[in-house]
Amino acid sequence: MRRGTFGSARQLIYMVVQGLVTIISLIVAWLVSHRLSDFLHEWLVGKNIEVPIGEISMWKQIYYTVVTGFRDFPLFRLGVLLLVIYLVLRPLLSLVATPLLFVFQERQRQSTSRNASLLSLVIGGLIGFLIGSVRAIILIMILFIVATLFPQSKLASHIEASSLYQQGAKQIIEPFAGSLIADHLPLLSEALEKEYQGILGRKYEVLDANISDSVIEAAKEVTAKGETQEEKARLLYNWVGTRIQYDFDKVKQYEEKRIWKEQTPDDTFATRLGVCIDYSRLYAVMAKTVGLEAKVVTGLGLDGKGGSGAHAWNEVWIEEQKAWIPLDTTWVSAGGNWFNPPHFNDTHIRGS
């Protein structure tokens, strides 16, 4: 019992010291990374980093993605800086705090020879109870966050079915942090998802920047009769939608064997085959070659019968209308008008 008492006290002090080290490290890392983030952003903007042209290696592609990610995505930049500074700072502060733990352990060693009083045993029990309570609250807090962020998941239903969790969440977590977690964490999660998708999109910026002369010539020839931006955009929409055939074999290979055949817009143009992302990427690069600002949009496509699936389409900026116009070249072969129709958003749920 005497050893248990001092062991609990030692564990409590260790938790307190390490907790203080963690808090101090996070605060300092946050302050430093926040200031460093602004400086790094301004420095990278001044570098005028451009998409590499020509044959590039995988490492150059990774370099471009990381550097431009730091430049353009503030949460990504701040998160990486915070993590790096914290991982460097915390071990240093732990080295400073370690002598304090040695002093306590030496006092504990000297005290173990004394007879333990009833008071010391009671204190040991209270310390153990306190440590267990803190751990229980932390566990309930983690479960509460999971259930809040993913309310429709099976895991959330199992969590909420626990009577112990219900009591802890309602009596401890919700009164103090329930609205904070429910209101702000989903927004943070959504912002992180957008930046993550944006960083992944840098891969296609590099791949799609290097297009052949045949694609450029085709884009100019297709839009030669267009006098306005909208007419050029529609001519490209009709051409891509009718010239490219949907690659059902590519989809089947992915669904059955989980093998994804990556292809560039040049590949799509040469083979005249592709799936929605290939249609969209080809349209985007052809539009850019004739002076149109276009982008690829990903999300869900709805079939109007209750079914849905991952899908990709385009948006093109029309200066005359001062607006982004949605269009779907993949669905041209299915019939109907998918160039800025009135109810486009009813069948296309934007993801990123």
N, C-alpha and C positions, 0 to 999 in steps of 0.2 A: 504493500500500500504506500509505503514511503517512497519507493522508487517510482511508483505510478504517479504520485503527487508531483514529484520534481520533473518527471518525464512530461506530464501534462503542462506544467508551467514552462518548461523549456520549449515545448512545441508551440505554446501560445506566443511566447516572446519571439520565437523564430518566425511565426506567421505575421506578427505585427511588424517586425523589422523588414521582412521581405515585402510585406504589403506597402510599407512606407517607401521602400526603395522603388517598387513598381510605380507607385503614384508619382513620386518625384521625377522618375525617369520619363513617364508619359507627359507630364506637364512641361518639362524642359524640352523634350523631343518635339512636342506640339509647337511651342513658341519658336524654336529654332527652325523647324521645317516650314512653318507658315511664312516666316521672313525669307527663308532660302528659296521657297517655292516662287515667290514673286520675282526675286532676282534671277532665278534660273529661267523663268518664262521670258523675261525681257531679253536675256542673253541669247536664248535660242531663237526668238523672233528676229533678232538682228543678224542671225546667221543666214537667213534666206535659204533654208534647206529645200531643195526641189526634188521631185520624183526622179530617181535615176533612170536614164535612158540606155537602151541596148541590153546586151546579155549581162545579167547580174547574178552573183552567187547567192546562196541561201543566207549567208552571214550578212551580206550587204542588205538583203531584204529585211532581216531581223533588225539590223542597225537602224534602217530607215523607220521601221515600225516603232521601235522603242523611243528613238529621239523625237519623232514627230508626236508620238503619244505623250511624252513629257511636255512638249510644247503646247499641245492643243487640248489636253484633257486635265483640268485642274484637280479632280478627285484622284485620278491615277497618279499624278505627279506628287500631290500631297501625301497620299497613302504610302508610296514607295519611300519617300524621304522620311516620313514618320517611322516606318518600320526599320529602316537602316540606322537612323540615329538612335532609336530606342535599343536596338540589338547591340550597338556599340556602347551606349551609355550605361545600360543596366548592369552589365558585368563589372564595370568600373566602380559603380556605387556599391555593388555587393562586396567588392574587395575592401572598401572603406568600412562597411558595416560588419564584416566578419569578426574583427577583434572584439566587438561588443558581445557577440555570442560566445566567444571563448572565455570572456570574463565571467559571464553568467554560468557557464559550464564548470569553471573552476570553483566558483562559490557553491554550486550544487554538489560538487565532489566533496568539498569540505563539510557540507551540511549533512551528507548522508550518514556520517558517523554519529550524529545526534539522534536522540529519540524523537520520533514524530509525534506531535501533539494532535489532539482531536481536531483543533482548529485547522491545522495544516492539511489534515485528511479531507475535511469539509471543503477547504479552498481548492484542493486538487479535484474533487468531484465537480465543483462549480466550474472550474476551468475546462474540464472535459465536456461538461454540458454546453458551455459557451462555444467551444470549438465545433461540436456536433451541430449546434443550432445554426452557426454561420454556414457550415457546409450544406445543410439542408436548405437554407434560404437561397444560396447560390444555385443549387440544383433546381429548385422551384423556379427561380428567375430564368434560367436557361430554358426550361420547358415552357414557361410563359411566353418567352420571345418566339420560340418555334411555333407554338400554337397561334400566336398573333400574326406572324408573317405568312404561315401556310394553313389557314383555317379549313381549307377543303381537303387537306391530305388525310390519309388513313392514320398517320402518326399523331396528328392533332386530335383525332377522335379518340384514340387510345389514351392520350394524355388527359384529355378533359373528362374521361370516364373514371379517372382515379379520384376517390373521395379525399385522399390525403392531399392531392394536388389542388382540388377544388377549395379545400379549407385554407391551404397555404396561399394560393393565388388571390382568393377573395379577401382574406384577412390581412395579408402582408403586402403583396405586390400591387394589386389594383389601387388601393387607397393612395399609394405614394408615387407609383410610376406607370400605372395602367394607361392613362391617356397619353403620356409621353411616348411610350412604346408603340401604342396603336396608331398614333397620329404621325409620328416622325420616322420611325424605322421603315415602314413601307415606302415612304418617299425617298429615303436614302437608298433603299434597295433598288428602286426604279432608276434612280440617277446612276447608280453603279452599273446597272444592266445596260443603260444607254451608252455609257463610256466604254464598257467592255465590247459591245457590238461595234462601236466606232473604231476601237483599236484593231479589232479583227478585220474591219473594212480596209485598213491600210494595206493589208496583203493584196487586195484586189487593185488598189491604186497602183502598186508597183507592177503587177502582172498586166493590167490593162493599159498602162502607159506606153507599152511597146507594141504597136500595131503595125501591120504590114501596109505597104503602099496600095495593095489591091483593095483593102477595106476602106482606105481614105478615098480612093478614086470612086469606089462604088457609092459611098455616102454622098460625094459631090454630084455624081451622075443622077442619083435618085432624087435629090433635092433641087436639081437645076431649075425646074419649072416653078418652084415655090418662091413667092414674092415676099411673104411675111414669115415670121418665126412660126406661127401656128400652122401655116401651110407646109413648111419644111418638116415640122414635127409630125404632122399627119402623114406626109409622104413616107417618112422613115417608118412610122408605125405600120402602115400598110405593107411596106416592103418586107420588114423583118417578120411580121405576122404571117405572111403568105409564102415566103421563101424558105423559112426554117421549119423543119418537121419535128414533132415531139418525139424524143428518144425514149420509147417505152422500155427498151432493153437496158438502158442505163438505170432507170428506176427499178426494174426487176432485179438487177444485179445488186443494187444497194439494199433493197428490202429483203432479199433472200440470203445474200452473202455478206452484207454490210461492207461492200467494196464501193467506194465512191470514186468515179472517174472524173478527176479534175480536168477542166479544159479552159483555154483562154478564148477570148472573142475571135482571135484568128482561127482557132480550131473550129469554133461554131460556124464561122463564115465559110471555111473550106469544106467541111463535111455536110453543112446544111442540116445538122442534127443538134439537139440540145434539150434541156429541160428549162423550167421557168427562170432560174438564175442565169442560165446561159443566154436565153432570149434577152433578158434585161441588161446584162453586161454588154452584149453586142449592140443593143440599141443605144446605150449610154455612150459608148466610145464613138459610134458613128455620129451621134448627135453633137458630141464635142468637136469632132473634126470639121463640122460645118458651122461652128460658132454658137451652138445651142448649149445652154447649161442644163445638164441632165444628171439624175442620180438614181441609184437602185434602192428600192424600198422592199423590205422583207416583213412578213407577217403571216396572216392566215387568209386563205381563200375559201369562201363559202359557196356551196353548190346550190343553195336555195332549197335543199331537201333535208336540212338538218346535219349534213356532213361538212367537214372542214379538214384542211390540211395545210402544211407549210407551203408558202407561196412567195413569189417575188414578182415585182412589177416596177414601173418607172414613174418618175415625176420629172417634168421638163418646165423650165421657167419661160413664160411667154411675156416678153417685155410690154407688148401692147395691152395686155390685161393686168400687168403687175401682179402675177399670181403663178403658183406652181400648178401645172395641169397634170392630173393622173392619167395613166394609160396602161393597158395590159396587152402586150403583143402576143403572149402565150395563148390567150383565149380567142384570138382572131379566128382560128380554124374552127372553133366551136360555134361560131355565129354570133351575131349581135354587134353592137357598137361599143367598144371598150376604150374609146378615145374621149376622155372627159365626159362620160354620160352623167345624167342628173343624179343617179343613185349609186354611184361608184362605191362609196363607203359602206353601203349595205352588204356588199359581197367581198370587200377587201378590208380586213382589220389590220391596221398598221401596227407593226411591232417595233421597228427601229429604222 
